[in-house]
Amino acid sequence: MGRETVVIIVSEVNGNRAIHFTSGKLQVNDLWFPITQENSLFRGVERVLVTNGIAHNVSFMKLLRVTPTSKDWEVTYNESRVTR
């Protein structure tokens, strides 16, 4: 189990906060994962990665850039031992 990174975009999509993975196993053409307002961004991203068997947990998130409509984050996570 090693550490990996992925860049995500966080934006409002149809009135909901959502994340999009720019690379890796969860990169799908224009697929957005909703993150509820009750969850912190960190916990919401971790939940998506763990649920999909990508990560054991998220260890760090670094803000890369801010635009008027979105934020880009680099997410560092520990790889899951689960294989899909």
PDB file of N, CA, C and O in Angstrom:
ATOM      1  N   MET A   1       0.852  -1.174   0.000  1.00  0.00           N
ATOM      2  CA  MET A   1       0.000   0.000   0.000  1.00  0.00           C
ATOM      3  C   MET A   1       0.896   1.234   0.000  1.00  0.00           C
ATOM      4  O   MET A   1       1.688   1.429   0.921  1.00  0.00           O
ATOM      5  N   GLY A   2       0.770   2.069  -1.037  1.00  0.00           N
ATOM      6  CA  GLY A   2       1.578   3.269  -1.148  1.00  0.00           C
ATOM      7  C   GLY A   2       0.721   4.512  -1.200  1.00  0.00           C
ATOM      8  O   GLY A   2      -0.508   4.452  -1.186  1.00  0.00           O
ATOM      9  N   ARG A   3       1.398   5.625  -1.258  1.00  0.00           N
ATOM     10  CA  ARG A   3       0.704   6.910  -1.380  1.00  0.00           C
ATOM     11  C   ARG A   3       0.576   7.290  -2.834  1.00  0.00           C
ATOM     12  O   ARG A   3       1.488   7.071  -3.632  1.00  0.00           O
ATOM     13  N   GLU A   4      -0.563   7.861  -3.171  1.00  0.00           N
ATOM     14  CA  GLU A   4      -0.846   8.342  -4.522  1.00  0.00           C
ATOM     15  C   GLU A   4      -1.465   9.726  -4.419  1.00  0.00           C
ATOM     16  O   GLU A   4      -1.915  10.138  -3.350  1.00  0.00           O
ATOM     17  N   THR A   5      -1.485  10.438  -5.538  1.00  0.00           N
ATOM     18  CA  THR A   5      -2.155  11.732  -5.588  1.00  0.00           C
ATOM     19  C   THR A   5      -3.081  11.784  -6.792  1.00  0.00           C
ATOM     20  O   THR A   5      -2.873  11.096  -7.792  1.00  0.00           O
ATOM     21  N   VAL A   6      -4.100  12.609  -6.673  1.00  0.00           N
ATOM     22  CA  VAL A   6      -5.036  12.853  -7.762  1.00  0.00           C
ATOM     23  C   VAL A   6      -5.482  14.310  -7.640  1.00  0.00           C
ATOM     24  O   VAL A   6      -5.571  14.848  -6.536  1.00  0.00           O
ATOM     25  N   VAL A   7      -5.758  14.936  -8.767  1.00  0.00           N
ATOM     26  CA  VAL A   7      -6.276  16.302  -8.763  1.00  0.00           C
ATOM     27  C   VAL A   7      -7.781  16.246  -8.985  1.00  0.00           C
ATOM     28  O   VAL A   7      -8.270  15.542  -9.868  1.00  0.00           O
ATOM     29  N   ILE A   8      -8.503  17.004  -8.163  1.00  0.00           N
ATOM     30  CA  ILE A   8      -9.957  17.084  -8.304  1.00  0.00           C
ATOM     31  C   ILE A   8     -10.361  18.532  -8.545  1.00  0.00           C
ATOM     32  O   ILE A   8      -9.650  19.466  -8.173  1.00  0.00           O
ATOM     33  N   ILE A   9     -11.517  18.693  -9.174  1.00  0.00           N
ATOM     34  CA  ILE A   9     -12.139  20.001  -9.347  1.00  0.00           C
ATOM     35  C   ILE A   9     -13.377  20.019  -8.460  1.00  0.00           C
ATOM     36  O   ILE A   9     -14.164  19.072  -8.461  1.00  0.00           O
ATOM     37  N   VAL A  10     -13.542  21.089  -7.710  1.00  0.00           N
ATOM     38  CA  VAL A  10     -14.726  21.269  -6.870  1.00  0.00           C
ATOM     39  C   VAL A  10     -15.508  22.446  -7.433  1.00  0.00           C
ATOM     40  O   VAL A  10     -14.960  23.531  -7.624  1.00  0.00           O
ATOM     41  N   SER A  11     -16.790  22.227  -7.696  1.00  0.00           N
ATOM     42  CA  SER A  11     -17.615  23.273  -8.296  1.00  0.00           C
ATOM     43  C   SER A  11     -19.077  23.055  -7.937  1.00  0.00           C
ATOM     44  O   SER A  11     -19.460  21.986  -7.463  1.00  0.00           O
ATOM     45  N   GLU A  12     -19.879  24.073  -8.167  1.00  0.00           N
ATOM     46  CA  GLU A  12     -21.325  23.939  -8.039  1.00  0.00           C
ATOM     47  C   GLU A  12     -21.863  23.389  -9.359  1.00  0.00           C
ATOM     48  O   GLU A  12     -21.618  23.965 -10.419  1.00  0.00           O
ATOM     49  N   VAL A  13     -22.591  22.286  -9.296  1.00  0.00           N
ATOM     50  CA  VAL A  13     -23.191  21.674 -10.480  1.00  0.00           C
ATOM     51  C   VAL A  13     -24.688  21.538 -10.213  1.00  0.00           C
ATOM     52  O   VAL A  13     -25.104  20.814  -9.309  1.00  0.00           O
ATOM     53  N   ASN A  14     -25.476  22.229 -10.994  1.00  0.00           N
ATOM     54  CA  ASN A  14     -26.939  22.218 -10.814  1.00  0.00           C
ATOM     55  C   ASN A  14     -27.340  22.532  -9.372  1.00  0.00           C
ATOM     56  O   ASN A  14     -28.256  21.921  -8.821  1.00  0.00           O
ATOM     57  N   GLY A  15     -26.642  23.489  -8.776  1.00  0.00           N
ATOM     58  CA  GLY A  15     -26.969  23.923  -7.422  1.00  0.00           C
ATOM     59  C   GLY A  15     -26.410  23.066  -6.309  1.00  0.00           C
ATOM     60  O   GLY A  15     -26.712  23.309  -5.141  1.00  0.00           O
ATOM     61  N   ASN A  16     -25.600  22.065  -6.634  1.00  0.00           N
ATOM     62  CA  ASN A  16     -25.014  21.172  -5.632  1.00  0.00           C
ATOM     63  C   ASN A  16     -23.496  21.214  -5.706  1.00  0.00           C
ATOM     64  O   ASN A  16     -22.922  21.277  -6.793  1.00  0.00           O
ATOM     65  N   ARG A  17     -22.844  21.180  -4.543  1.00  0.00           N
ATOM     66  CA  ARG A  17     -21.385  21.085  -4.518  1.00  0.00           C
ATOM     67  C   ARG A  17     -20.996  19.689  -4.990  1.00  0.00           C
ATOM     68  O   ARG A  17     -21.546  18.693  -4.519  1.00  0.00           O
ATOM     69  N   ALA A  18     -20.045  19.620  -5.923  1.00  0.00           N
ATOM     70  CA  ALA A  18     -19.662  18.329  -6.499  1.00  0.00           C
ATOM     71  C   ALA A  18     -18.175  18.323  -6.824  1.00  0.00           C
ATOM     72  O   ALA A  18     -17.539  19.369  -6.955  1.00  0.00           O
ATOM     73  N   ILE A  19     -17.636  17.094  -6.952  1.00  0.00           N
ATOM     74  CA  ILE A  19     -16.221  16.937  -7.303  1.00  0.00           C
ATOM     75  C   ILE A  19     -16.092  16.128  -8.584  1.00  0.00           C
ATOM     76  O   ILE A  19     -16.911  15.261  -8.889  1.00  0.00           O
ATOM     77  N   HIS A  20     -15.026  16.445  -9.327  1.00  0.00           N
ATOM     78  CA  HIS A  20     -14.704  15.738 -10.571  1.00  0.00           C
ATOM     79  C   HIS A  20     -13.233  15.343 -10.509  1.00  0.00           C
ATOM     80  O   HIS A  20     -12.377  16.171 -10.198  1.00  0.00           O
ATOM     81  N   PHE A  21     -12.939  14.086 -10.802  1.00  0.00           N
ATOM     82  CA  PHE A  21     -11.566  13.592 -10.800  1.00  0.00           C
ATOM     83  C   PHE A  21     -10.966  13.808 -12.180  1.00  0.00           C
ATOM     84  O   PHE A  21     -11.559  13.425 -13.189  1.00  0.00           O
ATOM     85  N   THR A  22      -9.779  14.426 -12.223  1.00  0.00           N
ATOM     86  CA  THR A  22      -9.158  14.748 -13.512  1.00  0.00           C
ATOM     87  C   THR A  22      -8.275  13.631 -14.043  1.00  0.00           C
ATOM     88  O   THR A  22      -7.832  13.683 -15.190  1.00  0.00           O
ATOM     89  N   SER A  23      -8.015  12.624 -13.222  1.00  0.00           N
ATOM     90  CA  SER A  23      -7.188  11.492 -13.662  1.00  0.00           C
ATOM     91  C   SER A  23      -7.504  10.289 -12.785  1.00  0.00           C
ATOM     92  O   SER A  23      -8.233  10.397 -11.799  1.00  0.00           O
ATOM     93  N   GLY A  24      -6.951   9.156 -13.152  1.00  0.00           N
ATOM     94  CA  GLY A  24      -7.110   7.959 -12.340  1.00  0.00           C
ATOM     95  C   GLY A  24      -8.355   7.173 -12.674  1.00  0.00           C
ATOM     96  O   GLY A  24      -9.029   7.428 -13.673  1.00  0.00           O
ATOM     97  N   LYS A  25      -8.648   6.205 -11.812  1.00  0.00           N
ATOM     98  CA  LYS A  25      -9.738   5.259 -12.056  1.00  0.00           C
ATOM     99  C   LYS A  25     -11.117   5.906 -12.047  1.00  0.00           C
ATOM    100  O   LYS A  25     -12.046   5.378 -12.657  1.00  0.00           O
ATOM    101  N   LEU A  26     -11.264   7.028 -11.372  1.00  0.00           N
ATOM    102  CA  LEU A  26     -12.577   7.667 -11.296  1.00  0.00           C
ATOM    103  C   LEU A  26     -12.763   8.761 -12.340  1.00  0.00           C
ATOM    104  O   LEU A  26     -13.785   9.448 -12.346  1.00  0.00           O
ATOM    105  N   GLN A  27     -11.783   8.925 -13.221  1.00  0.00           N
ATOM    106  CA  GLN A  27     -11.926   9.911 -14.289  1.00  0.00           C
ATOM    107  C   GLN A  27     -12.868   9.342 -15.348  1.00  0.00           C
ATOM    108  O   GLN A  27     -12.541   8.365 -16.022  1.00  0.00           O
ATOM    109  N   VAL A  28     -13.999   9.943 -15.482  1.00  0.00           N
ATOM    110  CA  VAL A  28     -14.981   9.555 -16.483  1.00  0.00           C
ATOM    111  C   VAL A  28     -15.465  10.845 -17.118  1.00  0.00           C
ATOM    112  O   VAL A  28     -15.598  11.865 -16.441  1.00  0.00           O
ATOM    113  N   ASN A  29     -15.727  10.804 -18.399  1.00  0.00           N
ATOM    114  CA  ASN A  29     -16.135  11.999 -19.123  1.00  0.00           C
ATOM    115  C   ASN A  29     -17.271  12.726 -18.410  1.00  0.00           C
ATOM    116  O   ASN A  29     -18.410  12.258 -18.390  1.00  0.00           O
ATOM    117  N   ASP A  30     -16.947  13.863 -17.831  1.00  0.00           N
ATOM    118  CA  ASP A  30     -17.909  14.766 -17.198  1.00  0.00           C
ATOM    119  C   ASP A  30     -18.743  14.114 -16.096  1.00  0.00           C
ATOM    120  O   ASP A  30     -19.909  14.468 -15.927  1.00  0.00           O
ATOM    121  N   LEU A  31     -18.174  13.170 -15.342  1.00  0.00           N
ATOM    122  CA  LEU A  31     -18.865  12.573 -14.199  1.00  0.00           C
ATOM    123  C   LEU A  31     -18.531  13.376 -12.941  1.00  0.00           C
ATOM    124  O   LEU A  31     -17.362  13.584 -12.617  1.00  0.00           O
ATOM    125  N   TRP A  32     -19.560  13.818 -12.248  1.00  0.00           N
ATOM    126  CA  TRP A  32     -19.410  14.595 -11.020  1.00  0.00           C
ATOM    127  C   TRP A  32     -20.026  13.826  -9.857  1.00  0.00           C
ATOM    128  O   TRP A  32     -21.104  13.246  -9.989  1.00  0.00           O
ATOM    129  N   PHE A  33     -19.333  13.825  -8.712  1.00  0.00           N
ATOM    130  CA  PHE A  33     -19.813  13.169  -7.496  1.00  0.00           C
ATOM    131  C   PHE A  33     -20.299  14.247  -6.529  1.00  0.00           C
ATOM    132  O   PHE A  33     -19.524  15.134  -6.170  1.00  0.00           O
ATOM    133  N   PRO A  34     -21.561  14.194  -6.099  1.00  0.00           N
ATOM    134  CA  PRO A  34     -22.059  15.211  -5.170  1.00  0.00           C
ATOM    135  C   PRO A  34     -21.435  15.054  -3.783  1.00  0.00           C
ATOM    136  O   PRO A  34     -21.214  13.942  -3.304  1.00  0.00           O
ATOM    137  N   ILE A  35     -21.159  16.186  -3.160  1.00  0.00           N
ATOM    138  CA  ILE A  35     -20.644  16.228  -1.791  1.00  0.00           C
ATOM    139  C   ILE A  35     -21.630  17.073  -0.996  1.00  0.00           C
ATOM    140  O   ILE A  35     -21.787  18.263  -1.270  1.00  0.00           O
ATOM    141  N   THR A  36     -22.286  16.477  -0.026  1.00  0.00           N
ATOM    142  CA  THR A  36     -23.303  17.206   0.726  1.00  0.00           C
ATOM    143  C   THR A  36     -22.676  18.303   1.577  1.00  0.00           C
ATOM    144  O   THR A  36     -21.510  18.223   1.963  1.00  0.00           O
ATOM    145  N   GLN A  37     -23.457  19.307   1.853  1.00  0.00           N
ATOM    146  CA  GLN A  37     -22.983  20.418   2.677  1.00  0.00           C
ATOM    147  C   GLN A  37     -22.709  19.969   4.113  1.00  0.00           C
ATOM    148  O   GLN A  37     -21.933  20.606   4.826  1.00  0.00           O
ATOM    149  N   GLU A  38     -23.345  18.871   4.539  1.00  0.00           N
ATOM    150  CA  GLU A  38     -23.129  18.373   5.899  1.00  0.00           C
ATOM    151  C   GLU A  38     -21.720  17.794   6.061  1.00  0.00           C
ATOM    152  O   GLU A  38     -21.171  17.784   7.163  1.00  0.00           O
ATOM    153  N   ASN A  39     -21.141  17.313   4.960  1.00  0.00           N
ATOM    154  CA  ASN A  39     -19.797  16.734   5.004  1.00  0.00           C
ATOM    155  C   ASN A  39     -18.756  17.796   4.707  1.00  0.00           C
ATOM    156  O   ASN A  39     -18.971  18.669   3.866  1.00  0.00           O
ATOM    157  N   SER A  40     -17.626  17.722   5.397  1.00  0.00           N
ATOM    158  CA  SER A  40     -16.507  18.565   5.000  1.00  0.00           C
ATOM    159  C   SER A  40     -16.016  18.053   3.652  1.00  0.00           C
ATOM    160  O   SER A  40     -16.242  16.894   3.303  1.00  0.00           O
ATOM    161  N   LEU A  41     -15.353  18.903   2.906  1.00  0.00           N
ATOM    162  CA  LEU A  41     -14.825  18.487   1.612  1.00  0.00           C
ATOM    163  C   LEU A  41     -13.879  17.301   1.793  1.00  0.00           C
ATOM    164  O   LEU A  41     -13.940  16.338   1.028  1.00  0.00           O
ATOM    165  N   PHE A  42     -13.015  17.363   2.790  1.00  0.00           N
ATOM    166  CA  PHE A  42     -12.063  16.283   3.054  1.00  0.00           C
ATOM    167  C   PHE A  42     -12.794  14.955   3.240  1.00  0.00           C
ATOM    168  O   PHE A  42     -12.447  13.961   2.602  1.00  0.00           O
ATOM    169  N   ARG A  43     -13.798  14.935   4.104  1.00  0.00           N
ATOM    170  CA  ARG A  43     -14.539  13.694   4.380  1.00  0.00           C
ATOM    171  C   ARG A  43     -15.330  13.235   3.164  1.00  0.00           C
ATOM    172  O   ARG A  43     -15.441  12.034   2.917  1.00  0.00           O
ATOM    173  N   GLY A  44     -15.879  14.170   2.407  1.00  0.00           N
ATOM    174  CA  GLY A  44     -16.630  13.800   1.214  1.00  0.00           C
ATOM    175  C   GLY A  44     -15.755  13.158   0.156  1.00  0.00           C
ATOM    176  O   GLY A  44     -16.141  12.158  -0.448  1.00  0.00           O
ATOM    177  N   VAL A  45     -14.570  13.730  -0.074  1.00  0.00           N
ATOM    178  CA  VAL A  45     -13.632  13.162  -1.041  1.00  0.00           C
ATOM    179  C   VAL A  45     -13.168  11.793  -0.561  1.00  0.00           C
ATOM    180  O   VAL A  45     -13.103  10.844  -1.342  1.00  0.00           O
ATOM    181  N   GLU A  46     -12.849  11.696   0.716  1.00  0.00           N
ATOM    182  CA  GLU A  46     -12.414  10.419   1.279  1.00  0.00           C
ATOM    183  C   GLU A  46     -13.495   9.355   1.107  1.00  0.00           C
ATOM    184  O   GLU A  46     -13.193   8.213   0.763  1.00  0.00           O
ATOM    185  N   ARG A  47     -14.735   9.722   1.342  1.00  0.00           N
ATOM    186  CA  ARG A  47     -15.841   8.762   1.209  1.00  0.00           C
ATOM    187  C   ARG A  47     -15.934   8.228  -0.220  1.00  0.00           C
ATOM    188  O   ARG A  47     -16.117   7.026  -0.414  1.00  0.00           O
ATOM    189  N   VAL A  48     -15.812   9.098  -1.220  1.00  0.00           N
ATOM    190  CA  VAL A  48     -15.878   8.654  -2.622  1.00  0.00           C
ATOM    191  C   VAL A  48     -14.720   7.714  -2.938  1.00  0.00           C
ATOM    192  O   VAL A  48     -14.927   6.672  -3.560  1.00  0.00           O
ATOM    193  N   LEU A  49     -13.506   8.065  -2.521  1.00  0.00           N
ATOM    194  CA  LEU A  49     -12.338   7.234  -2.825  1.00  0.00           C
ATOM    195  C   LEU A  49     -12.387   5.890  -2.105  1.00  0.00           C
ATOM    196  O   LEU A  49     -12.047   4.865  -2.696  1.00  0.00           O
ATOM    197  N   VAL A  50     -12.799   5.878  -0.853  1.00  0.00           N
ATOM    198  CA  VAL A  50     -12.879   4.626  -0.090  1.00  0.00           C
ATOM    199  C   VAL A  50     -14.002   3.744  -0.633  1.00  0.00           C
ATOM    200  O   VAL A  50     -13.810   2.542  -0.817  1.00  0.00           O
ATOM    201  N   THR A  51     -15.157   4.323  -0.887  1.00  0.00           N
ATOM    202  CA  THR A  51     -16.302   3.559  -1.392  1.00  0.00           C
ATOM    203  C   THR A  51     -15.988   2.867  -2.706  1.00  0.00           C
ATOM    204  O   THR A  51     -16.469   1.763  -2.960  1.00  0.00           O
ATOM    205  N   ASN A  52     -15.182   3.512  -3.543  1.00  0.00           N
ATOM    206  CA  ASN A  52     -14.847   2.953  -4.850  1.00  0.00           C
ATOM    207  C   ASN A  52     -13.580   2.102  -4.836  1.00  0.00           C
ATOM    208  O   ASN A  52     -13.072   1.732  -5.894  1.00  0.00           O
ATOM    209  N   GLY A  53     -13.065   1.788  -3.642  1.00  0.00           N
ATOM    210  CA  GLY A  53     -11.920   0.894  -3.522  1.00  0.00           C
ATOM    211  C   GLY A  53     -10.609   1.482  -3.999  1.00  0.00           C
ATOM    212  O   GLY A  53      -9.663   0.741  -4.268  1.00  0.00           O
ATOM    213  N   ILE A  54     -10.533   2.801  -4.109  1.00  0.00           N
ATOM    214  CA  ILE A  54      -9.315   3.463  -4.574  1.00  0.00           C
ATOM    215  C   ILE A  54      -8.370   3.726  -3.406  1.00  0.00           C
ATOM    216  O   ILE A  54      -7.162   3.515  -3.516  1.00  0.00           O
ATOM    217  N   ALA A  55      -8.926   4.186  -2.291  1.00  0.00           N
ATOM    218  CA  ALA A  55      -8.104   4.609  -1.159  1.00  0.00           C
ATOM    219  C   ALA A  55      -8.495   3.888   0.121  1.00  0.00           C
ATOM    220  O   ALA A  55      -9.647   3.506   0.325  1.00  0.00           O
ATOM    221  N   HIS A  56      -7.489   3.716   0.975  1.00  0.00           N
ATOM    222  CA  HIS A  56      -7.738   3.273   2.347  1.00  0.00           C
ATOM    223  C   HIS A  56      -8.203   4.482   3.161  1.00  0.00           C
ATOM    224  O   HIS A  56      -9.108   4.383   3.990  1.00  0.00           O
ATOM    225  N   ASN A  57      -7.566   5.617   2.905  1.00  0.00           N
ATOM    226  CA  ASN A  57      -7.964   6.882   3.516  1.00  0.00           C
ATOM    227  C   ASN A  57      -7.286   8.034   2.771  1.00  0.00           C
ATOM    228  O   ASN A  57      -6.370   7.817   1.978  1.00  0.00           O
ATOM    229  N   VAL A  58      -7.739   9.242   3.033  1.00  0.00           N
ATOM    230  CA  VAL A  58      -7.118  10.449   2.485  1.00  0.00           C
ATOM    231  C   VAL A  58      -6.237  11.023   3.576  1.00  0.00           C
ATOM    232  O   VAL A  58      -6.657  11.127   4.728  1.00  0.00           O
ATOM    233  N   SER A  59      -5.012  11.399   3.217  1.00  0.00           N
ATOM    234  CA  SER A  59      -4.099  11.916   4.227  1.00  0.00           C
ATOM    235  C   SER A  59      -3.913  13.426   4.157  1.00  0.00           C
ATOM    236  O   SER A  59      -3.593  14.055   5.166  1.00  0.00           O
ATOM    237  N   PHE A  60      -4.110  14.025   2.965  1.00  0.00           N
ATOM    238  CA  PHE A  60      -3.825  15.456   2.835  1.00  0.00           C
ATOM    239  C   PHE A  60      -4.505  16.010   1.597  1.00  0.00           C
ATOM    240  O   PHE A  60      -4.620  15.322   0.582  1.00  0.00           O
ATOM    241  N   MET A  61      -4.956  17.255   1.682  1.00  0.00           N
ATOM    242  CA  MET A  61      -5.486  17.953   0.511  1.00  0.00           C
ATOM    243  C   MET A  61      -4.827  19.325   0.428  1.00  0.00           C
ATOM    244  O   MET A  61      -4.744  20.046   1.423  1.00  0.00           O
ATOM    245  N   LYS A  62      -4.359  19.678  -0.772  1.00  0.00           N
ATOM    246  CA  LYS A  62      -3.690  20.963  -0.981  1.00  0.00           C
ATOM    247  C   LYS A  62      -4.424  21.739  -2.067  1.00  0.00           C
ATOM    248  O   LYS A  62      -4.637  21.226  -3.165  1.00  0.00           O
ATOM    249  N   LEU A  63      -4.812  22.976  -1.760  1.00  0.00           N
ATOM    250  CA  LEU A  63      -5.476  23.835  -2.731  1.00  0.00           C
ATOM    251  C   LEU A  63      -4.465  24.280  -3.780  1.00  0.00           C
ATOM    252  O   LEU A  63      -3.429  24.853  -3.441  1.00  0.00           O
ATOM    253  N   LEU A  64      -4.759  24.020  -5.050  1.00  0.00           N
ATOM    254  CA  LEU A  64      -3.853  24.368  -6.139  1.00  0.00           C
ATOM    255  C   LEU A  64      -4.211  25.689  -6.797  1.00  0.00           C
ATOM    256  O   LEU A  64      -3.333  26.517  -7.043  1.00  0.00           O
ATOM    257  N   ARG A  65      -5.498  25.898  -7.088  1.00  0.00           N
ATOM    258  CA  ARG A  65      -5.913  27.138  -7.746  1.00  0.00           C
ATOM    259  C   ARG A  65      -7.390  27.394  -7.506  1.00  0.00           C
ATOM    260  O   ARG A  65      -8.179  26.484  -7.253  1.00  0.00           O
ATOM    261  N   VAL A  66      -7.727  28.676  -7.597  1.00  0.00           N
ATOM    262  CA  VAL A  66      -9.107  29.113  -7.414  1.00  0.00           C
ATOM    263  C   VAL A  66      -9.507  29.931  -8.628  1.00  0.00           C
ATOM    264  O   VAL A  66      -8.776  30.828  -9.048  1.00  0.00           O
ATOM    265  N   THR A  67     -10.671  29.621  -9.195  1.00  0.00           N
ATOM    266  CA  THR A  67     -11.238  30.404 -10.287  1.00  0.00           C
ATOM    267  C   THR A  67     -12.589  30.936  -9.808  1.00  0.00           C
ATOM    268  O   THR A  67     -13.047  30.562  -8.728  1.00  0.00           O
ATOM    269  N   PRO A  68     -13.224  31.787 -10.581  1.00  0.00           N
ATOM    270  CA  PRO A  68     -14.536  32.282 -10.157  1.00  0.00           C
ATOM    271  C   PRO A  68     -15.594  31.181 -10.005  1.00  0.00           C
ATOM    272  O   PRO A  68     -16.573  31.369  -9.283  1.00  0.00           O
ATOM    273  N   THR A  69     -15.411  30.044 -10.669  1.00  0.00           N
ATOM    274  CA  THR A  69     -16.442  28.996 -10.636  1.00  0.00           C
ATOM    275  C   THR A  69     -15.989  27.676 -10.024  1.00  0.00           C
ATOM    276  O   THR A  69     -16.809  26.775  -9.842  1.00  0.00           O
ATOM    277  N   SER A  70     -14.707  27.539  -9.702  1.00  0.00           N
ATOM    278  CA  SER A  70     -14.245  26.246  -9.189  1.00  0.00           C
ATOM    279  C   SER A  70     -12.953  26.388  -8.392  1.00  0.00           C
ATOM    280  O   SER A  70     -12.309  27.437  -8.385  1.00  0.00           O
ATOM    281  N   LYS A  71     -12.601  25.296  -7.722  1.00  0.00           N
ATOM    282  CA  LYS A  71     -11.320  25.181  -7.014  1.00  0.00           C
ATOM    283  C   LYS A  71     -10.702  23.849  -7.402  1.00  0.00           C
ATOM    284  O   LYS A  71     -11.395  22.836  -7.492  1.00  0.00           O
ATOM    285  N   ASP A  72      -9.396  23.855  -7.630  1.00  0.00           N
ATOM    286  CA  ASP A  72      -8.657  22.632  -7.929  1.00  0.00           C
ATOM    287  C   ASP A  72      -7.857  22.237  -6.691  1.00  0.00           C
ATOM    288  O   ASP A  72      -7.179  23.064  -6.081  1.00  0.00           O
ATOM    289  N   TRP A  73      -7.949  20.964  -6.336  1.00  0.00           N
ATOM    290  CA  TRP A  73      -7.262  20.432  -5.161  1.00  0.00           C
ATOM    291  C   TRP A  73      -6.416  19.228  -5.556  1.00  0.00           C
ATOM    292  O   TRP A  73      -6.818  18.424  -6.396  1.00  0.00           O
ATOM    293  N   GLU A  74      -5.250  19.113  -4.948  1.00  0.00           N
ATOM    294  CA  GLU A  74      -4.457  17.892  -5.054  1.00  0.00           C
ATOM    295  C   GLU A  74      -4.749  17.067  -3.802  1.00  0.00           C
ATOM    296  O   GLU A  74      -4.599  17.546  -2.678  1.00  0.00           O
ATOM    297  N   VAL A  75      -5.167  15.826  -4.015  1.00  0.00           N
ATOM    298  CA  VAL A  75      -5.541  14.935  -2.915  1.00  0.00           C
ATOM    299  C   VAL A  75      -4.481  13.840  -2.799  1.00  0.00           C
ATOM    300  O   VAL A  75      -4.205  13.131  -3.768  1.00  0.00           O
ATOM    301  N   THR A  76      -3.897  13.706  -1.626  1.00  0.00           N
ATOM    302  CA  THR A  76      -2.942  12.631  -1.350  1.00  0.00           C
ATOM    303  C   THR A  76      -3.661  11.580  -0.511  1.00  0.00           C
ATOM    304  O   THR A  76      -4.294  11.892   0.497  1.00  0.00           O
ATOM    305  N   TYR A  77      -3.548  10.332  -0.950  1.00  0.00           N
ATOM    306  CA  TYR A  77      -4.270   9.259  -0.259  1.00  0.00           C
ATOM    307  C   TYR A  77      -3.406   8.012  -0.174  1.00  0.00           C
ATOM    308  O   TYR A  77      -2.454   7.840  -0.935  1.00  0.00           O
ATOM    309  N   ASN A  78      -3.756   7.146   0.769  1.00  0.00           N
ATOM    310  CA  ASN A  78      -3.123   5.837   0.893  1.00  0.00           C
ATOM    311  C   ASN A  78      -3.946   4.852   0.088  1.00  0.00           C
ATOM    312  O   ASN A  78      -5.158   4.740   0.271  1.00  0.00           O
ATOM    313  N   GLU A  79      -3.275   4.139  -0.807  1.00  0.00           N
ATOM    314  CA  GLU A  79      -3.970   3.194  -1.681  1.00  0.00           C
ATOM    315  C   GLU A  79      -4.700   2.129  -0.874  1.00  0.00           C
ATOM    316  O   GLU A  79      -4.257   1.719   0.199  1.00  0.00           O
ATOM    317  N   SER A  80      -5.819   1.698  -1.415  1.00  0.00           N
ATOM    318  CA  SER A  80      -6.595   0.634  -0.798  1.00  0.00           C
ATOM    319  C   SER A  80      -5.925  -0.708  -1.053  1.00  0.00           C
ATOM    320  O   SER A  80      -5.304  -0.916  -2.096  1.00  0.00           O
ATOM    321  N   ARG A  81      -6.054  -1.600  -0.110  1.00  0.00           N
ATOM    322  CA  ARG A  81      -5.572  -2.973  -0.306  1.00  0.00           C
ATOM    323  C   ARG A  81      -6.591  -3.798  -1.065  1.00  0.00           C
ATOM    324  O   ARG A  81      -6.280  -4.880  -1.564  1.00  0.00           O
ATOM    325  N   VAL A  82      -7.808  -3.287  -1.151  1.00  0.00           N
ATOM    326  CA  VAL A  82      -8.885  -3.981  -1.855  1.00  0.00           C
ATOM    327  C   VAL A  82      -8.648  -3.851  -3.350  1.00  0.00           C
ATOM    328  O   VAL A  82      -8.392  -2.756  -3.850  1.00  0.00           O
ATOM    329  N   THR A  83      -8.730  -4.956  -4.055  1.00  0.00           N
ATOM    330  CA  THR A  83      -8.605  -4.904  -5.512  1.00  0.00           C
ATOM    331  C   THR A  83      -9.970  -5.107  -6.125  1.00  0.00           C
ATOM    332  O   THR A  83     -10.759  -5.925  -5.652  1.00  0.00           O
ATOM    333  N   ARG A  84     -10.245  -4.370  -7.164  1.00  0.00           N
ATOM    334  CA  ARG A  84     -11.549  -4.464  -7.843  1.00  0.00           C
ATOM    335  C   ARG A  84     -11.347  -4.978  -9.228  1.00  0.00           C
ATOM    336  O   ARG A  84     -12.313  -5.134  -9.976  1.00  0.00           O
TER     337      ARG A  84
END
